[in-house]
Amino acid sequence: MNSNAENASESPSSGDSSDLPPPRILVVEDDAAAANVLSITLPKLGYVVAGTVSTGEAAIEHMKRERPDLAMMDIRLEGRMDGIKTAQIAQDQFDVPVVYMTAYTGTLAFQCVLGTDPRTQLSKPFTKRDIKAAIDLALSQAKLNNSNPPLAL
């Protein structure tokens, strides 16, 4: 993460009403320092950290219990499941949108996540503004998709 992160607005813009509770975000990151920075940064941006886990297996268990509004998912994780497989389960079983985080850029990283309906991808290091934009975009896309279900023919 960039220590010279640009300041972003202090409240998420994804909600249309101030009466709505702030979005709850699960951080799935096996780098303890990066997870800690996100745990500090997300509340400053107006989000609630629903939990922080370091493996795909722990993320799935957490989603079964807590149902976060969004998961910020590192592509490479400790354990048997990488972030891509975990995201696929998150979306298929729990309808949780995912923002991918990766230190790897380029075509290969993009192709790996393409089959999992990625809402957006953040390349490390990222700024507060990057985090906020990615989360707001993913939440608004998920809201739009939920309000406009596919037509049955």
C-alpha positions in Angstrom: 0.0 0.0 0.0 1.2 3.5 -0.7 1.9 5.4 2.5 1.4 8.7 0.6 -2.2 7.7 -0.1 -4.4 10.4 -1.5 -7.2 11.5 0.8 -10.6 10.3 -0.3 -14.1 11.3 0.8 -14.8 10.0 4.3 -18.1 8.4 3.5 -18.9 5.8 0.9 -20.9 7.0 -2.1 -22.5 3.7 -2.9 -25.5 4.2 -0.7 -28.2 6.6 -1.7 -29.3 7.4 1.8 -27.5 8.3 5.0 -30.0 6.0 6.8 -28.4 2.9 5.3 -25.7 1.1 7.4 -22.2 1.3 6.0 -21.1 -1.6 3.7 -19.5 -4.5 5.6 -16.3 -5.7 3.9 -14.4 -8.9 4.5 -10.6 -8.6 3.9 -9.1 -11.8 2.6 -5.3 -11.2 2.6 -2.5 -13.4 3.7 0.0 -10.6 4.1 -0.5 -9.4 7.7 0.9 -5.9 7.1 -1.4 -5.4 4.1 -4.4 -6.7 6.0 -3.6 -4.4 8.9 -3.4 -1.4 6.6 -6.8 -2.2 5.1 -8.3 -2.8 8.5 -7.3 0.7 9.4 -8.0 2.4 6.1 -11.5 1.0 5.4 -13.2 2.5 8.5 -11.6 5.9 7.6 -13.3 5.6 4.2 -16.7 4.9 5.9 -16.8 1.1 5.6 -17.1 -1.5 8.3 -14.5 -4.3 8.4 -16.6 -7.5 8.7 -13.5 -9.6 9.4 -10.0 -10.3 8.3 -8.9 -13.7 7.2 -5.8 -15.1 5.5 -7.0 -18.3 3.7 -9.8 -19.1 1.2 -11.2 -21.7 3.6 -11.5 -19.2 6.4 -13.1 -16.7 4.0 -15.8 -19.2 3.0 -16.5 -20.1 6.7 -16.8 -16.4 7.5 -19.2 -15.8 4.6 -21.4 -18.6 5.8 -21.8 -16.9 9.2 -21.6 -13.2 8.4 -22.6 -12.5 4.8 -20.5 -9.4 4.1 -21.5 -6.9 1.5 -18.2 -7.3 -0.4 -14.9 -9.2 -0.1 -11.6 -7.6 -0.9 -9.6 -10.7 -2.1 -5.9 -11.2 -2.6 -5.5 -13.5 -5.6 -2.7 -15.5 -4.0 -3.6 -16.9 -0.6 -2.2 -19.4 1.9 -4.0 -22.7 2.1 -5.5 -25.0 -0.5 -7.7 -22.4 -2.2 -6.4 -19.4 -4.0 -8.3 -16.1 -4.1 -9.8 -16.9 -7.5 -11.4 -20.2 -6.4 -12.5 -18.5 -3.2 -14.1 -15.6 -5.1 -15.9 -18.1 -7.4 -17.5 -19.8 -4.3 -18.2 -16.4 -2.7 -20.2 -15.3 -5.8 -21.9 -18.6 -6.6 -22.9 -19.6 -3.1 -23.2 -16.3 -1.2 -23.7 -13.6 -4.0 -20.8 -11.6 -2.5 -19.1 -9.3 -4.9 -15.3 -9.4 -5.0 -12.7 -6.8 -5.5 -9.4 -8.6 -6.4 -6.1 -7.3 -5.0 -2.9 -8.4 -6.6 0.8 -7.5 -6.8 0.8 -9.1 -10.2 -0.3 -7.0 -13.2 -0.7 -7.7 -16.9 -2.6 -10.0 -19.1 -2.1 -13.2 -17.1 -3.5 -11.8 -13.9 -6.5 -10.4 -15.8 -7.2 -13.6 -17.6 -7.1 -15.6 -14.4 -9.9 -13.6 -12.8 -12.0 -13.1 -15.9 -14.0 -16.3 -15.5 -15.2 -15.2 -12.0 -17.1 -12.1 -12.9 -14.6 -9.7 -11.3 -16.1 -6.4 -10.2 -12.8 -4.7 -10.3 -9.1 -5.4 -9.7 -6.7 -3.4 -7.6 -3.0 -3.6 -8.3 -0.7 -3.2 -5.3 0.3 -0.7 -4.1 -2.9 1.2 -4.2 -4.1 4.5 -2.6 -7.2 5.3 -0.5 -8.8 6.8 -3.6 -8.2 3.5 -5.5 -9.7 1.5 -2.7 -12.8 3.7 -2.5 -13.3 3.8 -6.2 -13.0 0.0 -6.5 -15.4 -0.7 -3.6 -18.0 1.8 -4.8 -17.9 0.5 -8.3 -18.3 -3.1 -7.2 -21.1 -2.3 -4.8 -23.0 -0.2 -7.4 -22.6 -2.9 -10.1 -23.8 -5.6 -7.7 -26.8 -3.4 -6.7 -27.6 -2.8 -10.4 -27.3 -6.6 -11.2 -29.6 -7.4 -8.3 -32.2 -4.9 -9.3 -32.2 -6.0 -12.9 -32.4 -9.8 -13.0 -32.1 -11.5 -16.3 -35.3 -11.9 -18.3 -36.8 -15.4 -18.6 -37.6 -16.2 -22.2 
